[in-house]
Amino acid sequence: MLNLQRPWVGCRVISDLFDRMESEREGGGTYLVRCSYLEIYNEEVRDLLQPATASKQIHIRERENGDIFVSGVSEKHAPTQQVGSLSLSP
């Protein structure tokens, strides 16, 4: 469970992201936020939202334009900045 009394950097980033979206939404902008939660340790990538996913199914890739992305991980819709509401699978 996340300790929101002492927020880690991910919580602060998400909070800032939603604050900025809220200020721009007043000007007519709309957004869809999806989150993945990963662990990279000893050159292995784990999907923390779906721990049953085999590490070999997850790949870190680079697009031709230089953007980095991760394939094979689960994504959850994040309608609010309450990151603690993203339930981790058992």
MODELLER restraints for C-alpha pairs under 7 A, 6 or more apart:
rsr = mdl.restraints
at = mdl.atoms
rsr.add(forms.Gaussian(group=physical.xy_distance, feature=features.Distance(at['CA:1:A'], at['CA:84:A']), mean=6.98, stdev=0.5))
rsr.add(forms.Gaussian(group=physical.xy_distance, feature=features.Distance(at['CA:2:A'], at['CA:84:A']), mean=5.98, stdev=0.5))
rsr.add(forms.Gaussian(group=physical.xy_distance, feature=features.Distance(at['CA:14:A'], at['CA:81:A']), mean=6.25, stdev=0.5))
rsr.add(forms.Gaussian(group=physical.xy_distance, feature=features.Distance(at['CA:15:A'], at['CA:81:A']), mean=5.92, stdev=0.5))
rsr.add(forms.Gaussian(group=physical.xy_distance, feature=features.Distance(at['CA:18:A'], at['CA:81:A']), mean=6.16, stdev=0.5))
rsr.add(forms.Gaussian(group=physical.xy_distance, feature=features.Distance(at['CA:33:A'], at['CA:77:A']), mean=6.06, stdev=0.5))
rsr.add(forms.Gaussian(group=physical.xy_distance, feature=features.Distance(at['CA:33:A'], at['CA:78:A']), mean=5.44, stdev=0.5))
rsr.add(forms.Gaussian(group=physical.xy_distance, feature=features.Distance(at['CA:33:A'], at['CA:79:A']), mean=6.80, stdev=0.5))
rsr.add(forms.Gaussian(group=physical.xy_distance, feature=features.Distance(at['CA:34:A'], at['CA:75:A']), mean=5.91, stdev=0.5))
rsr.add(forms.Gaussian(group=physical.xy_distance, feature=features.Distance(at['CA:34:A'], at['CA:76:A']), mean=5.35, stdev=0.5))
rsr.add(forms.Gaussian(group=physical.xy_distance, feature=features.Distance(at['CA:34:A'], at['CA:77:A']), mean=4.48, stdev=0.5))
rsr.add(forms.Gaussian(group=physical.xy_distance, feature=features.Distance(at['CA:34:A'], at['CA:78:A']), mean=5.49, stdev=0.5))
rsr.add(forms.Gaussian(group=physical.xy_distance, feature=features.Distance(at['CA:35:A'], at['CA:75:A']), mean=5.27, stdev=0.5))
rsr.add(forms.Gaussian(group=physical.xy_distance, feature=features.Distance(at['CA:35:A'], at['CA:76:A']), mean=5.32, stdev=0.5))
rsr.add(forms.Gaussian(group=physical.xy_distance, feature=features.Distance(at['CA:35:A'], at['CA:77:A']), mean=6.48, stdev=0.5))
rsr.add(forms.Gaussian(group=physical.xy_distance, feature=features.Distance(at['CA:35:A'], at['CA:78:A']), mean=6.51, stdev=0.5))
rsr.add(forms.Gaussian(group=physical.xy_distance, feature=features.Distance(at['CA:36:A'], at['CA:73:A']), mean=6.89, stdev=0.5))
rsr.add(forms.Gaussian(group=physical.xy_distance, feature=features.Distance(at['CA:36:A'], at['CA:74:A']), mean=6.09, stdev=0.5))
rsr.add(forms.Gaussian(group=physical.xy_distance, feature=features.Distance(at['CA:36:A'], at['CA:75:A']), mean=4.85, stdev=0.5))
rsr.add(forms.Gaussian(group=physical.xy_distance, feature=features.Distance(at['CA:36:A'], at['CA:76:A']), mean=6.65, stdev=0.5))
rsr.add(forms.Gaussian(group=physical.xy_distance, feature=features.Distance(at['CA:37:A'], at['CA:47:A']), mean=6.19, stdev=0.5))
rsr.add(forms.Gaussian(group=physical.xy_distance, feature=features.Distance(at['CA:37:A'], at['CA:48:A']), mean=5.38, stdev=0.5))
rsr.add(forms.Gaussian(group=physical.xy_distance, feature=features.Distance(at['CA:37:A'], at['CA:49:A']), mean=5.99, stdev=0.5))
rsr.add(forms.Gaussian(group=physical.xy_distance, feature=features.Distance(at['CA:38:A'], at['CA:45:A']), mean=6.77, stdev=0.5))
rsr.add(forms.Gaussian(group=physical.xy_distance, feature=features.Distance(at['CA:38:A'], at['CA:46:A']), mean=5.59, stdev=0.5))
rsr.add(forms.Gaussian(group=physical.xy_distance, feature=features.Distance(at['CA:38:A'], at['CA:47:A']), mean=4.88, stdev=0.5))
rsr.add(forms.Gaussian(group=physical.xy_distance, feature=features.Distance(at['CA:38:A'], at['CA:48:A']), mean=5.46, stdev=0.5))
rsr.add(forms.Gaussian(group=physical.xy_distance, feature=features.Distance(at['CA:39:A'], at['CA:45:A']), mean=5.64, stdev=0.5))
rsr.add(forms.Gaussian(group=physical.xy_distance, feature=features.Distance(at['CA:39:A'], at['CA:46:A']), mean=5.07, stdev=0.5))
rsr.add(forms.Gaussian(group=physical.xy_distance, feature=features.Distance(at['CA:39:A'], at['CA:47:A']), mean=6.66, stdev=0.5))
rsr.add(forms.Gaussian(group=physical.xy_distance, feature=features.Distance(at['CA:39:A'], at['CA:48:A']), mean=6.79, stdev=0.5))
rsr.add(forms.Gaussian(group=physical.xy_distance, feature=features.Distance(at['CA:40:A'], at['CA:46:A']), mean=6.43, stdev=0.5))
rsr.add(forms.Gaussian(group=physical.xy_distance, feature=features.Distance(at['CA:44:A'], at['CA:55:A']), mean=6.30, stdev=0.5))
rsr.add(forms.Gaussian(group=physical.xy_distance, feature=features.Distance(at['CA:45:A'], at['CA:55:A']), mean=5.58, stdev=0.5))
rsr.add(forms.Gaussian(group=physical.xy_distance, feature=features.Distance(at['CA:45:A'], at['CA:58:A']), mean=6.61, stdev=0.5))
rsr.add(forms.Gaussian(group=physical.xy_distance, feature=features.Distance(at['CA:46:A'], at['CA:55:A']), mean=5.67, stdev=0.5))
rsr.add(forms.Gaussian(group=physical.xy_distance, feature=features.Distance(at['CA:47:A'], at['CA:53:A']), mean=6.53, stdev=0.5))
rsr.add(forms.Gaussian(group=physical.xy_distance, feature=features.Distance(at['CA:47:A'], at['CA:73:A']), mean=5.84, stdev=0.5))
rsr.add(forms.Gaussian(group=physical.xy_distance, feature=features.Distance(at['CA:48:A'], at['CA:88:A']), mean=6.73, stdev=0.5))
rsr.add(forms.Gaussian(group=physical.xy_distance, feature=features.Distance(at['CA:49:A'], at['CA:74:A']), mean=6.60, stdev=0.5))
rsr.add(forms.Gaussian(group=physical.xy_distance, feature=features.Distance(at['CA:49:A'], at['CA:88:A']), mean=4.84, stdev=0.5))
rsr.add(forms.Gaussian(group=physical.xy_distance, feature=features.Distance(at['CA:49:A'], at['CA:89:A']), mean=5.74, stdev=0.5))
rsr.add(forms.Gaussian(group=physical.xy_distance, feature=features.Distance(at['CA:50:A'], at['CA:74:A']), mean=6.59, stdev=0.5))
rsr.add(forms.Gaussian(group=physical.xy_distance, feature=features.Distance(at['CA:50:A'], at['CA:89:A']), mean=5.64, stdev=0.5))
rsr.add(forms.Gaussian(group=physical.xy_distance, feature=features.Distance(at['CA:51:A'], at['CA:89:A']), mean=6.86, stdev=0.5))
rsr.add(forms.Gaussian(group=physical.xy_distance, feature=features.Distance(at['CA:57:A'], at['CA:72:A']), mean=5.70, stdev=0.5))
rsr.add(forms.Gaussian(group=physical.xy_distance, feature=features.Distance(at['CA:58:A'], at['CA:70:A']), mean=7.00, stdev=0.5))
rsr.add(forms.Gaussian(group=physical.xy_distance, feature=features.Distance(at['CA:58:A'], at['CA:71:A']), mean=5.72, stdev=0.5))
rsr.add(forms.Gaussian(group=physical.xy_distance, feature=features.Distance(at['CA:58:A'], at['CA:72:A']), mean=4.54, stdev=0.5))
rsr.add(forms.Gaussian(group=physical.xy_distance, feature=features.Distance(at['CA:58:A'], at['CA:73:A']), mean=6.16, stdev=0.5))
rsr.add(forms.Gaussian(group=physical.xy_distance, feature=features.Distance(at['CA:59:A'], at['CA:70:A']), mean=5.61, stdev=0.5))
rsr.add(forms.Gaussian(group=physical.xy_distance, feature=features.Distance(at['CA:59:A'], at['CA:71:A']), mean=5.26, stdev=0.5))
rsr.add(forms.Gaussian(group=physical.xy_distance, feature=features.Distance(at['CA:59:A'], at['CA:72:A']), mean=6.53, stdev=0.5))
rsr.add(forms.Gaussian(group=physical.xy_distance, feature=features.Distance(at['CA:60:A'], at['CA:69:A']), mean=5.89, stdev=0.5))
rsr.add(forms.Gaussian(group=physical.xy_distance, feature=features.Distance(at['CA:60:A'], at['CA:70:A']), mean=4.48, stdev=0.5))
rsr.add(forms.Gaussian(group=physical.xy_distance, feature=features.Distance(at['CA:60:A'], at['CA:71:A']), mean=6.49, stdev=0.5))
rsr.add(forms.Gaussian(group=physical.xy_distance, feature=features.Distance(at['CA:61:A'], at['CA:68:A']), mean=5.76, stdev=0.5))
rsr.add(forms.Gaussian(group=physical.xy_distance, feature=features.Distance(at['CA:61:A'], at['CA:69:A']), mean=5.45, stdev=0.5))
rsr.add(forms.Gaussian(group=physical.xy_distance, feature=features.Distance(at['CA:61:A'], at['CA:70:A']), mean=6.08, stdev=0.5))
rsr.add(forms.Gaussian(group=physical.xy_distance, feature=features.Distance(at['CA:62:A'], at['CA:68:A']), mean=4.50, stdev=0.5))
rsr.add(forms.Gaussian(group=physical.xy_distance, feature=features.Distance(at['CA:62:A'], at['CA:69:A']), mean=6.30, stdev=0.5))
